Amino acid sequence: MKWKALAAAMLLLVTGSACASDGPGARQMFRQMDRNGDRTLQFSEIAEARGRFFDRMDRNGNGFLDPEEAKAAAARLKEAGRFQAASLEGLEARAERMDANGDGRISREEFARFVPDRLLRADADGDRALSLSELRALRR
């Protein structure tokens, strides 16, 4: 698997499946991401959370993900039991879309502002926020 696809897989872990699950810590994760306490996740709040996740992955602090950093982050998630078996099909295409300037690297800004298709579809009313009912619908 190419490293950009691995980074895209981790992006999905940060938002799509982790927010919607009823697993341990899901409510705590929701509360941490819901910075304004309105019981919805604004896309801007999700971007902030993805930015913080990026910072934890970017071990050398250069503002870009490299293959070693992405692999190490995936290994840590897998060890912690947080690496969910999402479909890997199409992840490279998502990584390509995430690389907005086409330079072959994923910057913190690109990683943070990318909204996965799954979340865009879950935003039923188009308000760029996910209500609790929209998040619950992600599980189905």
Buried (B, 14 or more C-beta within 10 A) or exposed (E): EEBBBBBBBBBBBBBBBBBBBEEEEBEEBBEEBBEEEEEBBBBBBBBBBBBBBBBEBBEEEEBBBBEEBBBEBBEEBEEEEBBBEBEEEEBBEBBBEBBEEEEEBBBBBBBBBBBBEBBEEBBEEEEBBBBEEBBEBBEE
